[in-house]
């Protein structure tokens, strides 16, 4: 090739330049993990307040040892799709354990949470069907909805009146329908009104899918968003991930045996993807042991989030995810850089991940954080907020 830019490179360069002008370009930074909450970036040691490793289990010695033993026994990879030769025994064990933990008949493991949500809705719905999805639901739920070829209607965030109106207007035109929502919302940390969602789903013969990736291990003693309510508000389709509080990698759907069997046959991200490696599944199994045995460990991230919010003058949180809304993309980037200079790693979250005008710091808390580090972060964030208020 000559040094002259091709049309493809010219296109990419123009797009990048436009993103750069709007402070929306994303860049990767090499980051060395030192322990459950400390990292090193560009030679600087930072306390990490933007990881989803809510319990610090990715560095727990028992979890690490379980992963190591799985490599010695089963090797480093699965070798193929589970429907070919990739069905190592640990996968079946974890499915049984997760089904019992979530209170369902069955469970099916996927290569990641994103893959799980690319699988579930398209396997259950088609072009004559309907999806109603919370506008703030995770991107992978939106992607799965689009892949299903069903009619997709967004409802206002956690607005049951809006959802009811859309169901009333559209449900009769569709063969089957699903409601899609997060359990704990990944950018705002609030919790979906699951009892009301289940009531509407029952009223309109609609299937509810709840993505509880950020709920397991973090709320209701680790049991997840369904157990925030009494009685527990268990959806028929309970999706989750192994990569956050469980400290590993992979995704799952807990549901009835019939639904899981259908997905084992029809879910393309399962049928045509190499199975997750044994080490990741063994780590998740051990992490699940610890979550079941230590509910106090699961309470600590939320306790620290509440401590932070009280000190920083923010509303009491519902989960270990705390948004610090700054509005402007530049302001969020500058705040993140200011915290980095103070030895604190907090990512700036910008559109399109969040709505325009709501750029923010997304702060997350781990059981491994110290109260001293939480208090230091609270003081720094409070100073940033006061400075922003003074400037506007």
N, C-alpha and C positions, 0 to 999 in steps of 0.2 A: 504493500500500500504506500501511496505517497503521503507526504506530510499534510497535504491539503485536506481540510475537513470534508467528510462525506455528508450527504444530506441528513443521515441519522445523527452524526455527531453535532451538526449545526442545530438540529432540532433540540437535542439534549442540552446543548450549551445555552440556547435561548431560554429554555424552561428553567434551567438552573439560575440563570441571571435574574429572571423574574422572581423566583422564590427568594433569592438573596436580597433583592430590593425590598421585599415585603417582610424580611426577617422570618421566613418560613422554611428556609432550607435546613434539612437535618443532616447532621454529620456524626460519624462514628468516632468514638474515642477509646483507645486501648486502655483497659482498666484491669489491674491485677487485684484479685480478691485476697485479702490477708486473713480475715476471719469472718464471723457471721455478720459483722457490721462495719468493719474497716476495709478500705480499699486504697490502692495506690494508683494515682494518675499523674503522668508527667513528673514523676519523682516526688509528688506530694502525697502525704498520708491524709485521707479524708474519712470522716464518719458518714456512712451511707444512710441517708434518710429517703431514698427513693426506690429501694428494692422491694419486691413482693415476697421475699423470704421471711414471712411474718413471725415465724417461730425460731429462726436461725437453724433449722434442722439440716440445711445443706452442709453444715459444718459439724453436726453432732457426731461424736465418735462412733456411736452404735449404728447410725445411718451409713456412715462411711465404711464401716466394717462389713455391713450387710451387702453393700455394693461391691466391695472387694471380693468377698466370698463368691458372689454371683459370677463375676468375671472368671474366677478360677474354675468354677464348676461348669459354666455354660458358654464361656467365650465372650468376646467384646460385642458381637453383633448377632442379630436374629437370622440373617441370611436370606429371608424371603418374606412375602406376605404370609399372614397367619393361615390363609386358606391353602397355602402350598406347603412350606416346611417351617414357617416362622413361629409356630405356636408353642413356645417353650412353656414349661409347667407353671412358672411364676405368674404368667399372665392370667391363667385360669384361677390361681389362688387369689390374686389381687381382685379379680372380678367378684369372686365370692365374698371376699372381705368387704369390699365397697358396697355391694348390694345389702349386706347385713347392716353396715354402718348407716346407709341411707334409708333403710327400711323398705327395700323393693325386692321383687322376685329375682331380678337378674341385673347384670351390668356388662357393659362392653367397653373395652379399652381402645383408644386411638393414639396415634403418634403424637398429637398435641391437642390442646384445647381448641385452637383455631381449626384444626382438621376435624375435630368432633362436630363443631358447629357448621362446617362446610358439608358434613355428612348427614346430619339429622333431618333438617327440614327438607332438603331435596329428596331424601329417601321416602318421606312420608307424604309429600304434597306434589301436585303437578299443575298444569296450566289451567285447570278448571277450579282450582282451590284458592284460598285466601290466607294471607298473613297479616296480622296486626302486630306492630312492633313498637316498643317504646323508643322515642326519638333519641334517647341517650344510651340505648343498648349498645353493647360492644360491637366493634366493627365486624367481627366474624359472624355475629348473628345477622347483621344486615347483609353480609356477603352470602350466607347460606340462604337467606330469604330470596335474594335475587337469583341464585342458581336454581331454585326450585321451579322457576317460571310461573309461580302463582302470582295473583294480584297482591301487591304489597301496599298496605296503608300504615302510615306512621301515626301514633297518637302522642299527645303532649305528655311530657315526662311525669309519670306517676299520677296522671289525671284520669281518674276512673269515670268521670262524667263524659270526657271526650272519647274514651274507649267505648263506653256504652253506646254513645251516639253513633260511632262508626260501625259497631257491631249491628245496631238496629238498621242502619242504612245499607249494609253490604252483605251481611251473613247469608241471607236467603238466596243470593245469587251464586253462592259457592257450594260445591259438593262437600268438601271438608275445609276446616279452618284451624289455624294455630295462633296463639298469642305468644310472643317472644319478649322476654325481659331478662335483665340481670337480677340476681338476688341482692347482692351488694354492688352498687354501681362503681365502676373502676376509677372514674375521674372525680366523682363527688362524694363517694363514701356513704351515701344514703341507702336505705333499704326499701325494696319494692313492697307495696301493700299486698302481700301475697294472699291473705284471706279474701280480700275484695276481688282480686284477680281470679281466684278459684271460683268464687261465686258467679262472676260474669261468664267464665268459661263453662260452668255447669248450665247456666241459664241459656246460653246460645250454642250448646253442643260444640264447644271449641276446645282444642287440646292446648294445655299450657306447658311451655318449655321455659325453664328457669336456668339461667347460666349462673351457677353459684361458685365461680372460680375464686372469688375473693371472700367467700363466706365460710368455707370449710376451714376449720382450725382457728378462726378469728372471732366469730360471734357465737353467742349462746353456748359457751363452754366448748367451742370447737365443732359443734354439731351442724352449724350452718344457718343460713337465713331462715329456713323453714321453721327452726326451733326458737326464733325470736318471739314467735307468737304462741299463744296457748288457746286451744290445742295447736300442735305443730301443723303448719300449712304446707303439706307435701304435694308438690305438683306431680302429675303422672310422668313427666319427662324432666329428670334432674341431671343437668350437665355440670361438669366440674373439671378441674385440672389437677395434675400432680406437680405442677411446676412452681407453685406459690408456697402456701403454708407447709405442704408436704416436702418441699425442698428438692424435688426431683424433676422429671420431665415426662409429659404425656397428658392425655385427656381421657374423659370417660362420659358415658351416659348410663345412669341408673334408671331402670324402667321395668315394665313387665317382661316376662319371658318371651311373649309373642312379639313385642316390639323389638327386643334385642335380637331375636332370631331373624326378623325381617331385615334389620340393619346388617347383620352378618352376611346376608345374601345380596343386599342392594346398595349398601353404603360404599360409594366408590373410593373415598379416602381410607377405607379399611381394605377393600378387595384388592386395590392396585397400589398399596403402599407397604414397604417393608415394615415388619412389626417393630415396636420399640425394643431397645436392647435390654438384655436381662439385668444389667447393673442398675438401670433406672427404675425398673419395676421392683427389684429387691429393696432399693432405697425407699421407695414409696411404701412398701409393706411395713418396713421398720418404722418409718415416720408415722404411719397410721397407728401402729402399736403405741407410740409415745403420745399421740393425740388422745387416744382412748384412755390411757393410763394417767394422764396429767392434765385434767381440765384447768387447773390453776395456771399452767403454762399458757394455755389458750386465752385466758383472761388478760394476761399481762399486756399484750399490744394495745388493746383498747384502753386499759388503765393508763398507759403512758400517753396515748393520744389525748385522753381527757386532761391529764396533767399539763400537756403542752398547750391545749386550747385555753385552759383557765389562765395560764401564765401569759399567753400571747393575746388575750382578749378576743378569742374566737368562739363561735357557738359550740356547745357541747356536741361531740361527734357521736355517730351511731356505729362506727367501725374504726379500724386503725388507719383509714385513708382520710386525710384532711386536706381539702383544697384551700389555698390562699389565693383568692381571686385578685388579680392586679389589672386585668382588662386589656392592656396594650401589650403587644408582642415584645416590643423593645424593652418595656418596663420589666416584663417577666424574665427576659434574658439577662438584663442588668442585675436583677435581684439574685438570680441563680449564680452569676459570676461573683457577686459580693459575698454570698455565702461560701462559695468555693474558696475565696481568699481567706475566709475565716476557718477553713478546714472542715466545712460541712457540704456534703454532696446532696443537692436537691435539684431535680430536673425542672426546667421550664417547659410547660405543656402549652402548645399553641394550636390554633386551627390548622387543619380540619379535625384534629383529634377532639377538640372542644369547640363549642360554638364561637363564632366571631364576637369579639368584645369581651371574652371571658378567659383570656390567656392567664395562666396561673402557675404557681408553684404547687406541685402535688407531693405532699409530705406523707410518708408511710412509716409506721412504727413496728419494730421487731421486739420480741421478748428479750433479745440479746442487748438492746440498748440500755445504757445506764441512765439513771435519773439526772446525773450531772450533765450528760450530753444533751438530754431532752431540754433541760433548763437553759443550756447555752443556745440551743437552736431557737427556743421560744423568745429569748431576749433579742437575738439577731432578727428574727422575723417581725417582732413587734417594732423594732427600730425602722425596718424597711417599710412597714405599713404606715407608720407615723410620717415618715419622709414622703411617701406617696400622697398621703392626705394633705400635707402641707403644700405640696407642689400643685395640688388641684383644689 
